Amino acid sequence: MKLRWLNLTAAAALTLGASQVMAADMPPLAASSGCTACHAIDKKVVGPAWADVAKKYKGDAGAKDALVGKVKAGGKGNWTEVTGGVPMPPYSPRVSDADIATLVDFILGL
């Protein structure tokens, strides 16, 4: 009986923690860089929800480099089923490489 209670408590704590991350404010850098025109943390706008991006690439050692490259160069093909084929616009050189890396770190940390 104690084990079941502990499992329920742990599940509730994990759910609460996840909802707090989902409710986190979008970094100001995302708004000033134009990201919020197509993305939100917890829901699809034009592009995928950033939480879904984090989930898709969780545990992928090459994800940061791949996502930084995608944000810099733009493109399509990774989320066609979500975007309906709308491509991601290139953000380099308008957004610095350092800022792109910061945003990708935020996304992967969700």
C-alpha positions in Angstrom: 0.0 0.0 0.0 2.8 2.4 0.8 4.5 1.7 -2.5 1.3 2.5 -4.4 1.0 5.8 -2.5 4.6 6.7 -3.3 4.1 6.0 -7.0 1.0 8.2 -7.0 2.9 10.9 -5.2 5.8 10.7 -7.6 3.5 10.8 -10.6 1.7 13.9 -9.2 5.0 15.6 -8.6 6.3 14.9 -12.1 3.0 16.2 -13.6 3.2 19.4 -11.5 6.8 19.9 -12.5 6.0 19.4 -16.2 3.1 21.9 -16.1 5.3 24.5 -14.5 7.8 24.2 -17.3 5.0 24.4 -19.9 3.7 27.5 -18.2 7.2 29.1 -18.3 7.3 32.4 -20.0 8.7 32.5 -23.5 12.2 34.0 -23.2 12.3 37.6 -24.3 14.9 36.6 -26.9 12.4 34.5 -28.6 10.0 37.3 -29.0 12.6 39.8 -30.2 14.0 37.3 -32.7 10.6 36.6 -34.3 10.2 33.0 -33.0 6.8 33.6 -31.4 5.2 34.4 -34.8 5.3 30.7 -35.5 6.0 28.9 -32.2 4.7 28.6 -28.7 6.0 26.4 -25.8 3.0 24.1 -25.4 0.9 24.4 -28.6 1.3 24.4 -32.4 1.0 27.8 -34.0 2.4 27.5 -37.5 5.5 25.5 -36.4 5.5 22.7 -33.8 5.2 23.4 -30.1 8.7 23.7 -28.6 7.8 21.1 -26.0 7.1 18.7 -28.9 10.5 19.5 -30.4 12.2 18.8 -27.0 10.3 15.5 -26.7 11.3 14.4 -30.3 15.0 15.1 -29.8 15.3 14.0 -26.1 18.4 11.9 -25.8 19.7 12.8 -29.3 23.3 13.8 -28.9 23.3 15.6 -32.2 20.1 17.5 -31.7 21.6 20.8 -30.7 23.8 21.1 -33.7 21.1 19.9 -36.1 18.5 22.4 -34.6 21.0 25.3 -34.6 21.7 24.5 -38.3 18.0 24.3 -39.1 17.2 27.7 -37.4 20.2 29.3 -39.1 19.4 28.0 -42.6 15.7 27.4 -42.4 14.1 24.6 -44.4 11.3 22.1 -44.3 10.8 18.4 -44.0 11.2 17.6 -40.3 7.7 18.7 -39.2 5.7 18.6 -42.5 2.8 16.8 -40.8 2.5 19.7 -38.3 3.2 22.6 -40.6 1.5 21.4 -43.7 4.7 22.1 -45.6 5.3 25.6 -44.5 9.0 26.0 -44.3 11.0 27.5 -41.4 12.6 30.8 -42.6 16.3 31.3 -42.2 17.3 33.4 -39.2 21.0 33.8 -39.8 22.5 36.4 -40.0 19.6 38.4 -38.6 19.8 36.5 -35.3 23.3 35.9 -34.0 24.7 32.3 -33.8 25.1 32.7 -30.0 21.4 33.8 -29.7 20.3 30.9 -31.8 22.2 28.5 -29.6 20.7 30.0 -26.5 17.2 29.5 -27.9 17.9 25.9 -28.9 19.2 25.2 -25.4 16.0 26.6 -24.0 13.9 24.4 -26.3 15.8 21.3 -25.6 15.6 22.0 -21.9 11.8 21.9 -21.8 
